[in-house]
Each structure stands twice: as C-alpha cells, then as structure tokens.
Amino acid sequence: MQEKRTLNDKIEEFNKYMDWFYSDEFNLDEVESRYEKSIGLAKEIRQDLDKLSNKIEVLKEDFTK
C-alpha cells in the first residue's frame, strides 16, 4: 500500500524533477519519462491546491457570518 503524500511532499518531488532538468545530470534518454512524471505531479498539486482553496473559502464564510 502506497503512503499518502502530502502537498509539501509533492512540491518537493516536483522541484527535484525541475532541478534535474537544469542539472549536469540531465540526460536526453530520460527526458520523456521525467517530463511525464513532472506533469502528473503538477496536475496533482493543482488539484490539491484547488481543494485547499475551497476549504479556505468555506472556513472564511463560516467566520464571516
């Protein structure tokens, strides 16, 4: 069973992928795979941020009543 990653974990992992693209370890043979993984992570991060934003809006409404 895979452990649930937090938003921070996902952002850290995404940043590692981005760092790799600008590093000396960059390798054309790995570009497609790493790009696809980074895009998948970006989508997950976006979904998590949207959920968080919705929760904040609900809390904001509760406090303004």
SULMO-V856988 format. One record per residue. N is the residue number from 0. RES is the residue in one letter. SS is DSSP state (hx for helix, st for strand, lp for the rest). PHI is phi in degrees with one decimal (none if undefined). D_CENTER is the distance of its C-alpha to the mean C-alpha in whole Angstrom. Layout:
<<N/RES/SS/PHI/D_CENTER> <N/RES/SS/PHI/D_CENTER>>
//
This chain:
<<0/M/lp/none/20> <1/Q/lp/-81.6/17> <2/E/lp/-71.9/16> <3/K/lp/-72.4/13> <4/R/lp/-87.7/10> <5/T/lp/-80.9/9> <6/L/hx/-58.8/7> <7/N/hx/-61.6/8> <8/D/hx/-59.8/8> <9/K/hx/-65.1/4> <10/I/hx/-65.8/4> <11/E/hx/-61.7/8> <12/E/hx/-63.8/7> <13/F/hx/-59.9/6> <14/N/hx/-62.7/9> <15/K/hx/-64.8/11> <16/Y/hx/-62.1/11> <17/M/hx/-63.3/11> <18/D/hx/-60.4/14> <19/W/hx/-60.3/16> <20/F/hx/-61.4/16> <21/Y/lp/-105.6/18> <22/S/lp/-93.7/20> <23/D/lp/-72.1/23> <24/E/lp/-82.7/22> <25/F/lp/-51.6/21> <26/N/lp/-142.7/22> <27/L/hx/-59.9/23> <28/D/hx/-66.3/23> <29/E/hx/-104.1/20> <30/V/hx/-56.9/18> <31/E/hx/-59.7/18> <32/S/hx/-62.6/16> <33/R/hx/-67.6/14> <34/Y/hx/-63.6/13> <35/E/hx/-61.3/13> <36/K/hx/-65.3/10> <37/S/hx/-67.8/8> <38/I/hx/-65.6/9> <39/G/hx/-60.7/8> <40/L/hx/-64.3/5> <41/A/hx/-59.4/4> <42/K/hx/-65.6/7> <43/E/hx/-62.8/5> <44/I/hx/-62.5/3> <45/R/hx/-60.8/7> <46/Q/hx/-63.5/9> <47/D/hx/-62.5/8> <48/L/hx/-66.8/9> <49/D/hx/-63.1/12> <50/K/hx/-62.4/13> <51/L/hx/-63.6/13> <52/S/hx/-61.3/15> <53/N/hx/-62.5/17> <54/K/hx/-63.6/18> <55/I/hx/-64.4/19> <56/E/hx/-62.1/21> <57/V/hx/-63.8/23> <58/L/hx/-63.9/23> <59/K/hx/-61.1/25> <60/E/hx/-65.0/27> <61/D/hx/-62.0/28> <62/F/hx/-80.8/29> <63/T/hx/-91.4/31> <64/K/lp/-80.5/33>>
//
